[in-house]
C-alpha cells in the first residue's frame, strides 16, 4: 500500500468505527496541500490546516481555513478541536514528544499521527541506505533553505516511535484518565531518497532488494517502517481520581496508609481499613468485646 492510500484508508477506518465524522472539527498540524487533498477527497467539511512555514499562502487551501502554527507551541485553547492530525511532521520537531502532547491538549476527542516507526528492520534499512538517520534529502529538495528541523535548513534527526513510547508519553502528560490507542502499519519505500542518490550503483542495488523488503514487511507487518497511531480520550478516569485534579480519598484510604492529613480530614473508618491499621482495629474490637 502506498502512503497516499495509507493516509486515506486509515481515516476511512476511523470514520467507519465512529472515532471521526465528516463534520468533526479537525486541525491538521505540519500540514500542506497534500493534507488538504486527502481530507477534501474524503469529504471532510471542517478542517483547519496549519504549519509554521510562513511561505505558505492561505489561498492554497481555499475550502479550508489556514493558520500559522508551531505544533510545539499551539496557540489554541484546550479541547479546541475534535481531532488533531499530523502526517510525517513530528519528526521535524525539536521535541516530537512536545508536539504530540500539544496535539493531545487541543484535541477534545483524540489525535491521529503518521510517523516513522522504530523497528529492527528499519534500523537495518538505515544502515543499508534505504532510510536516513538525518533527513538531508528534504533539505536538499528545498534548495538547502528549509525542510529540516522546525523547517529550517538544518537537517532534522528522523525520530522514530515505538508503541510503548507513545503510550508512556500520553500517560505521563495526562495521568488522570484512560485512553484508547490503535496502531496501523505500512511500508514506505524511500523513493525520494533513492532518486536523490548520486551513486547509481548503490541506488540500483537498493532497488533490487525491494522485493525482499516488501515480502518481509508483509509477513511481519509490525516491522514496517511507517505507521499511524490514533489516540482517543475515553473520558473515563482512573478509579483513584474524582476529577482531573482531585484524588479519590476513600479509594486511596482503603489501600494505603495516608500521612500528612489532619485527623478530622480522614474518617476513622477509612484509616482503619488500611493494611497497617486493620490489625489495630481487630485488637480494639477484641479488647472491648
N, C-alpha and C positions, 0 to 999 in steps of 0.2 A: 504494500500500500504506500503510495507516495504521500508526502507531507500534506499536500493540498487536500487530498481525500481524508487523511487522518484528522485534520483540523475540523473539517465539516462533519465527518462521521461521528466524532466524539461529541460535538454539540448536538447532533441528532439524537444520540443515545441519551443525553441528559434531558432533552426535550421530551422524549418518549417516556422516561422514568419520572417526569414531573419535577425534576430539580430546577428546570428552567422553563420559561414560557416565552412565546414570541412577543408578548407585551412586557416582559421583565425589563426593568431598567438595568442596563449593562454599562459598565465602564471598562474600556479597553486601555490598558497601560502599555507603554513602549510600542504604541500602535502606529499604523500607517495604512496606505491604500489597500494592501493585501488583506488586512483585518476587515476593512470596510467592505471589500468584495465578498468575503466569506459570510459575513453577517447579513449583508443585503441579499445574497443568493439564497439564504435560508429564510428570509422574510422577517427578521427581527426589526421591530419598529422604534425601540427606544435605546439607542446605543450612542454613547459618548466616546469619541476616540481621543486619546491623549498621548503625548510624547514630550520629551524635554528638548527635542530638536527644533530650534527657533526658525530653521529654514523652511519648515513645513507650513503651507498656507491652508487656512480654513476652507478655501474654495475647492480644495482637493476632495472634500468629503461630501459636500452638497446635502445629501439626505440626512446626515448625522452631524450633531454638534462637535466642535473641535475644542480642546482645552490644552494649554501648555502646562504640563505637569511633570514633575520628577517623581517616579514611583517610590523613591526612598523618603520623600517628603511631600506626600499628597496634601493638597490644600482643600480637603473635603471633610465634613463632619463624620463622626462615627455612623455607620449604617446608612450612608447616603445613597447607596445603590443596592439593588437586589444581588447582582453578581458582578465580580470584577475578574477580568480575563487578561492573561498575558500570553503572548506567543513568541517564544525564543527571545525574551528580553531580560529576564532576571540575571542571567549570567553576564550581562553587560554592566551590572551594578557594582559599585564599590563594596556593598554588602548585600548579596542576594537574599539573605535572611531578613534584613531590614525591609527590603522590597516586598517580600512575601507577607510579613506581618502588617505592613501598611495596607496592602490589598485586603487582608483579612479584616482589618479595623474598619475600613469604609464599606465593607460588604454586609448587608443585612442577612442574606441567605447563605452565600458561600463564594468560593473562588475557584477558578479553573486556570491551570498553568501548563503550558507545553515547554518542557525544558530538557536539556541533555541529561542522560542517566549515567550513573557511575556503576559500571559492572566490570568484571574481569575481561570480557570480550572487548569492551570499549577501551580499556586501558591498553590491551594488546594492540588494538587498532591504531591508537595514538602512536605507539612505539613503531608501528609498521608504516605510518604515514597516512593512514586513512583519515585520521582526525587530527585536530590541533590542540595543543596544550594552551597556547595563546592564540587568539583569533586575529592573526595577522592578515589573512585573506580579506576579511571585511574592511579593514583599514585600507588595504591596497585598492579595494574596489571603490573606495570613497576618496581616491586621489591623495591618500595619506593626510587627510584633513579631518576625518570623522570615522565613526563606525567602531570605535574602541570602547574603553570603559567610560561610562556616562556620556557616550557618543563623542568622546574626544579622539585625538589622533594617537593615543597610547593604546596599543592592542590589549584587550582585556584577557585575563585568565578565564578559561572556559570552565566555570563552576558546574560540576555535575552532581546530581542529587541521588540519594537513596531513599527508599520508602521510610525507613526508620527515622532518618534525619528530618524528613518533612513532618512526621507526627510529633517528634520531640520539639521542633521549632514552634508549632502551633500550640501544643500543650503547655509549653513554657510561657508563651505570650498570653494565653488565655486559659489559666488553670482552673477556673471555676466550673466550667461546663464540659459536656461531651461533644464530640464531633464525629461525623461520618466521613470516611476517606475512601475514594475509589481511584484505581490506577488503570491506565490504558497504555499499551505498548505499541511501538512501531519501529521499523528500521529506517534510518535516514542515511542515504548514500551521499557523501560529501562531494557532489558533482562540481560545485564551485571551487572547492579546494583542489580537486584533481585537474580542472581546466586551467587553474592559475599556476600549476607547477611547470617550471621551465624544463625540467628533466623529463622528456617524453618517455624515456625508457622506464623510469620509475613509475610514472603515471600509467603506462601501459601494463606494467606488472600488477599494479593495484587493481586495475580494471579486470584483469584476468582472474583475480582472486574473488571477485564479487559474487559469482555463483555459489562458492563455498560459504561465504559470509551470509548470504541470503538463506541458504539451506539451514545453517546453524541457528540463525535467528528465528526461523520458522519452527524448528524443533524445540528451541529453548527461548520462547518469547521474552522471558524475564531478563535475558541478556541483550536485548535490543538497545541500541544507543540512544533512542529518543522515546520519551514517554510523556503522558499527560497525567496530572493528578487533580482531582476535584475534591474540595473540602467543603462540607456542608455543616452549618451551625444547626444543631438539633433543637436548641432552646432548653435542653434538659441539663439541669445542674447535677453535680455530684451530690450524693446523699449527705455529705458533711457541710453543704452550703445551703443557706436560706435564700440568699441572693448573691449577686456577683461580688459583693463586698462584705457579707456577713456570714460567719461560721455558725452552723447549727450546734448550739451549745449542748442540747440534750443528746444528740448523736455522738458528739465527741466525749461527753461525760460518761456515757455508757462503756466507753472503750479505753479511755486514757485517764491517768491521774492529771488533773489540771492544777496549775500553780499560777500565782500572780493575780488571783481574783479574791476580792473580799468575801467573807463568809456569806454575807447576805446576797451576794451576786450569784451564788451557786446553791441550788436547792440541796438540802442534806441528803435526800434520797438519791440524787444524781451522784454525789460524792461517794456514797456507799456502794454504788453499782460498779465502780471501777474495780479492776482486778485486785489492787492492793487492799482496798477497804472492804471488800466483800468478807474477808476473813474477820475483820474487826466487827462488822455488823453481826456475823454469826455468833461471836463471843459475847457481844452485848445482849443478844436475844437469849442466849443460854443463861446468862447471869441473872436477867430479870424475868425469867420464865416463871 
